[in-house]
Amino acid sequence: MKRILYVVLGLAGLIALSAETWTATAPKEWAPVPETISLTKEDGGGFTFDHTGDKNWCVDAIEPVQTRLGERFTITCASEALPGGTTENPFLLGVVLYGEGDTVLSWAYAERAMKPGESAQLSFIVPRGGTRFYVRLRGRKACAARIRELRLERNGSVVPEGYVEPTDVQVASDVLALTVYGTGAEFSVTDRRTGRTWTSAASAGGCWLVTGLVGDSAANRVNAKLLDLETQAPFAATFTLSEAHPEVVVEIDAAPETKPSLDFPPPLAVRAGEDLFLPCEPAEAAKPGRFSAWHGGKLAQPFFGAAEGDAGPGWVGLFETPDAAAVRVSAVPDGSGLAAGPSWDPVKHVARVPRRVRYVFFEQGGVAAMRAAYDAGVFDGDPGRATKMPAQAGFLVRDVAADGDYASMVPGSVRDGLRLDVKTQTVDGCETYDVTVTETTGADRALTLVFAMPLPSGEITWYGNLRAGEAVAAGERSCTVAQGTAGRGWMTRWPFGAVSLDGKEGQALGVDPEAPAFYRIAVNATTRQLYIAFDLGLAREKNTAQVRFLRFPFPAADGLRGALVQYRALFPEAFRVRCTDQGVWTVASKIRDIPQVEDFGFKVRGRMSETDWDDAHNILTLRYTEPCTWWVNVPKAKTGAYTLADGLAESERLAAAGKEPKALGWKASVMHDEDGEPVGRCCAQSWCKGVLWSLNSAPGIAGGTTNDFTAKIGPDAIAARYAKPFPQGIDGEYMDSAELYCTPWCDYNRAHFAGMATPLCFARDSKRPAIFKGLIAYEYIRAVAQLAHGKGRLTLTNNTPDKWWWLTPFLDILGSETWWVKSDGKGGWLWQPMSDEELMFRRAMCGSKPFCFLMDAPFDHFTYAMTEKFMQRSLAYGVFPGFFTWHGVSSFQTNLYFSRPDLYERDRPLFKKYIPLCKAVAEAGWQPVNRVTASDNAAVVTEQFGEFGEGTCYATVFNTTEQEQRVRLAIRPQGIDQLDELVTSTPQKVESGSIELTLPPETVRVLRFNPVP
């Protein structure tokens, strides 16, 4: 391995290394449109810049400086705002760091943001491989400032005097040879099967020195001691070579909060002709950056790697501790390619925690081999965990905080301070499990409780969506969505998971809608188990966690739809339809002045501005609340800058006055972060200039006395609120932002723990007990629904179901703001509708309940053709298309769709055509299993609404693509010779039990099945 020499080479045009202070003597400006930026130089190193464009810009402020590993520099910058100049947009101060030759290691090293008029100072240490840098200001959009001082200082080196690198160490197995080098603990692995050597990129970043390197040939291990140069904190690493497998495990023992990230071990080089695979969108994978590696969503996976094409040799890095992991991609200093390696996030409030990555090397197979290497040992998203699973099925517990393995537990037993109690009941083939986990020692715990059911021999089919199943031969499959810093970071989206064996009778595991928790359901083909895993937190304030789940059979021929039919039969109340007269949802405060307003099909309004008028026009009026937030105007904000402390002082003042119920509710319900501080943020919206507080709105907080729930809902005032007979006056409760878009994932306020009816969870990184915000929303909406339904009223929400299904059982009208456009980057907008999978999830969870969209769009660019596409796609799924505003403008009130006659008059014919069809289809009721039509073209989907033989039945037929499609539809009911097609008013003749249709792109047809005489 080439050593890094601490020798500085003199290069023409560079400032001498002996200089200790530099100023901006020759700044240079740049912008893609040169005339948008101007720069005026001043004597003494000051300068003024003014950028008026809306694209990127930069000022190269201090000329290149030669450097080497461990040198510390400080940049001091003092700025002034220009009179009349743009000051609201910040700019970034930082350096462009080079490696060998002209290779850029980082375009944005050691950056910090500033606003014109601010002063700042930043310090940084030169990482491994850095040879020179220059100081730069950069930004986006318009910005202007006078830089009256910009100074760079060299403050010496943090490399210990007299430091000598240790000698390289090598260990070997029959398959691999591992060498760890004294230069930065870089390493290489030679695969003896192929002769291929994989090497970490020489000097590709990292601020550490190797202070000790010892080999243990008996254990095939290399122990390294290192010094973090930025913090001067020591840490250790072990490189262990497997004797039996082509694997190397690297374990890092580092302080939890050493710095923003620890990028260790050094990244492996990916050369020209090799493919790099990352846990990210494909479009992002070709450039340096940092990519999340924990199971945060469908694309994020805890592995990365490289291979020589689709069939060649390669390697994969598997994160065995993925919760704090990311992948860092950097340029190789010699310019020959990229390098990829682990990057570990700091973990707050935890003792030293090991971080492990397992490198698996394969001799052939390319991407397929990578996937197989990942699948072979994964359990609940953790690579390598499956091999440590107990062989028997039943209940298993894992201490996540201790990074423990799964241990079997028998109901009624106590193990490691935990007691497990289980009650079971079997009715009509459905087994229900009531489970209680109790912590008996008073300690805080972070656990994953697993129930695993064995799968006998046979081909396993996993049903991840309503369209098709997937045969699974190895590894595991699940259907999860990201949940940020809560639990393990991902949670199952559906209330159940389903499999079948050899296409015969299916088996499903599901959660009772009256007892949700943070959970995942998956099938593991390696261990041959269908399992449910609950992430549970236990604390002295709430030392028990109760969950309830069930397993039930379903007809495998119907796939996930068949499981849904059975689930609906088990929990019919969760799918009960209370709002049978359905229509369009609006939040417009005034619609009475719209001529022939009946053309637009309004049925539900989330504002109480015209209640009497609504009553006269058969429109439901619902009362507005927003769970888990309190918007507080700060008087100081009206005159200038303000802080969170100002908001805290104003909130305390209002609470002390005792006249504002929401202030009293805030006092009891405000969330805390992990440091015990109240959670809020400064905001400057058209409706609030002050602070937005995050609150725990569960009704049991503070013993159910004055809290956010009682302040907003007023349980004692329900009778007076609903004094008029339904549907007169207020018709129910409308809960905005039901999935809490601006609320942190977890509440750490321990005073709230005992008030929760649902189980605690834990923090993804620190493993501290916490309250998951999804369960706060559940408890709030369930309590509201019980009060409203008790008075014969209805419930409506915005923004669900999306990540959480468990709010829908308590809701009568569901809806969501949506935006089906995206910027083209050139001032225009492109059509980007919601996918079939997303729409089907919403349809399935709502059942036959009404679901309504409010389109948010820049309406000056939302064309008539887009409106028709929106309505056709909505009709295909039996949902109602509506319109709201565009939040991209300064005040959404200036862009309300139904305040602009130019828009709604243009689109009136579309409302008159499509809304009656949406109403007819939706009120007939969506059926999980389509018994009336079948498509021979996967691009053309068809859904059934209404039961054939029980009134009018409909089938929607939708071309999901941007190309014309031809489809043959099998007509399943016997004795039908003609169907009415309602969109084009064209009768369709049934011949030999089928019809043929040609559908233009993204168009829908509606077939009406009248009862056969």
Secondary structure, 3 states (H helix, E strand, C coil): CCCCCCCCCCCCCCECCCCCEEECCCCEEECCCHHHEEEEECCCCCEEEEECCCCCEEEEEEEEEECCCCEEEEEEEEEECCCCCCCCCCEEEEEEEECCCCCEEEEEEEEEEECCCCEEEEEEECCCCCCEEEEEEEECCCEEEEEEEEEEEEEEECCCCCCCCCCCEEEECCCEEEEECCCCCCEEEEECCCCEEEEECCCCCCCEEEEEEEEECCCCEEEEEEEECCCCEEEEEEEEECCCCCEEEEEEEECCCCCCCECCCCCEEEECCCEEECCCCHHHCCCCEEEECCCCCCCCCCEEEEECCCCCCEEEEEECCHHHEEEEEEECCCCCEEEEEEEECCCCCCCCEEEEEEEEEECCCHHHHHHHHHHHHCECCECCCHHHCCCCCEEEEEECCCCCCCEEECCCCEECCEEEEEEEEEECCEEEEEEEEEECCCCCEEEEEEEEEECCCCCEEECCCCCCCEEECCCEEECEEECCCECCCEEECCCEEEEEECCCCEEEEEECCCCCCCEEEEEECCCCEEEEEEEEEEECCECEEEEEEEEEEECHHHHHHHHHHHHHHHCHHHHCCCCCCCCEEECCCCCCCCCCHHHHCEEEECCCCCHHHHHHCCCEEEEEECCCEEEEECHHHHCCCCCHHHHHHHHHHHHHHCCCHHHHHHHHHECECCCCCECEEEEECCCCEEEEEEECCCCCHHHHCCCHHHHHHCHHHHHHHCCCCCCCCCCEEEECCCCCCCCCCEECCHHHHHHCCCCEEEECCCCCEEEEHHHHHHHHHHHHHHHHHHCCCEEEEECCCCCCCCCHHHCCEEEEEECCEEECCCCCEEECCCCHHHHHHHHHHHCCCCEEEEECCCCCCCCHHHHHHHHHHHHHCCCEEEECCCCCCCCHHHHCHHHCHHHHHHHHHHHHHHHHHHHHHHHHCEECCCCCEEECCCCEEEEEECCCCCCCEEEEEEECCCCCEEEEEEECCCCCCEEEECCCCCCEECECCEEEEEECCCCEEEEEECCCC
